[in-house]
Amino acid sequence: MILGASFDTVEEQLAFAEDQGFPYALLADSSKEAGEAYQAVRTPDMPYHEAGIPRRISYLISPDGMIAKSYDLDVSGDDLAEHASNVLAEIQSNT
């Protein structure tokens, strides 16, 4: 299962998902509670902190609900296509 999340409202997430044609669910975390729990909230010393933009992190969750691996685009410098390829390769190597 693939889920996406951002700090946008439900309405903003719905409009974005429809515009992009996403085939998976997007979660609205406007309270930033999930973002805090998953360390996606930028600290004051990080770029884009003032704009309230979350860090771009993907998590591979194991079947038992534990974080098996994280992929931080802010650190790796991957573009989105490269990022998706890396995550899919990791999933395929573990199946």
C-alpha positions as CSV (number, residue, x, y, z in Angstrom):
1,M,0.0,0.0,0.0
2,I,1.2,3.5,-0.8
3,L,0.1,6.5,1.2
4,G,1.2,10.1,0.8
5,A,1.0,12.9,3.5
6,S,1.5,16.6,3.6
7,F,0.6,19.5,5.9
8,D,-2.1,20.6,3.5
9,T,-5.8,20.6,4.3
10,V,-8.1,17.8,3.1
11,E,-9.5,20.1,0.4
12,E,-6.0,20.9,-0.9
13,Q,-5.0,17.3,-0.8
14,L,-8.1,16.3,-2.8
15,A,-7.5,18.9,-5.4
16,F,-3.8,18.0,-5.7
17,A,-4.6,14.2,-6.0
18,E,-7.2,14.9,-8.7
19,D,-4.9,17.2,-10.6
20,Q,-2.0,14.7,-10.5
21,G,-4.2,11.6,-11.0
22,F,-2.7,9.8,-8.0
23,P,-3.9,6.2,-7.7
24,Y,-3.2,6.2,-4.0
25,A,-4.5,7.9,-0.9
26,L,-3.1,11.2,0.3
27,L,-3.4,12.1,4.0
28,A,-3.9,15.6,5.3
29,D,-1.8,16.3,8.3
30,S,-2.6,20.0,8.8
31,S,-2.0,19.7,12.5
32,K,1.5,18.3,11.7
33,E,1.1,15.6,14.4
34,A,2.1,12.8,12.0
35,G,4.9,15.0,10.6
36,E,6.3,15.5,14.1
37,A,6.1,11.7,14.8
38,Y,7.9,10.9,11.6
39,Q,10.4,13.8,11.9
40,A,9.2,15.5,8.7
41,V,8.8,18.9,10.3
42,R,11.8,21.1,9.3
43,T,13.8,22.7,12.1
44,P,14.5,26.5,12.1
45,D,18.0,25.9,10.7
46,M,16.7,24.0,7.6
47,P,15.8,25.5,4.2
48,Y,12.1,26.1,3.6
49,H,11.4,26.1,7.4
50,E,9.8,29.6,7.1
51,A,7.4,28.4,4.3
52,G,6.2,25.5,6.5
53,I,7.2,22.9,3.8
54,P,7.7,19.4,5.3
55,R,10.8,17.4,4.6
56,R,10.4,15.0,1.7
57,I,10.9,11.6,3.3
58,S,9.6,8.2,2.2
59,Y,9.3,5.3,4.7
60,L,9.3,1.6,3.8
61,I,7.1,0.0,6.5
62,S,7.6,-3.7,7.1
63,P,4.6,-6.0,7.4
64,D,4.8,-5.9,11.2
65,G,4.4,-2.1,11.1
66,M,8.0,-1.1,11.8
67,I,10.0,1.4,9.7
68,A,12.4,-0.8,7.7
69,K,14.1,2.0,5.8
70,S,13.7,5.8,5.3
71,Y,14.6,7.7,2.1
72,D,15.2,11.4,2.8
73,L,15.2,13.4,-0.5
74,D,16.6,16.4,1.3
75,V,19.8,14.4,2.1
76,S,20.1,12.2,-0.9
77,G,19.5,14.9,-3.5
78,D,17.6,12.4,-5.7
79,D,15.0,13.7,-8.1
80,L,11.5,12.2,-7.8
81,A,12.0,9.7,-10.6
82,E,15.3,8.5,-9.2
83,H,13.8,8.4,-5.7
84,A,10.8,6.2,-6.9
85,S,13.2,3.8,-8.7
86,N,15.3,3.5,-5.5
87,V,12.3,2.7,-3.3
88,L,10.9,0.2,-5.8
89,A,14.2,-1.5,-6.2
90,E,14.4,-1.9,-2.4
91,I,10.9,-3.3,-2.2
92,Q,11.6,-5.8,-5.0
93,S,14.9,-6.9,-3.4
94,N,13.0,-7.8,-0.2
95,T,10.1,-9.8,-1.8
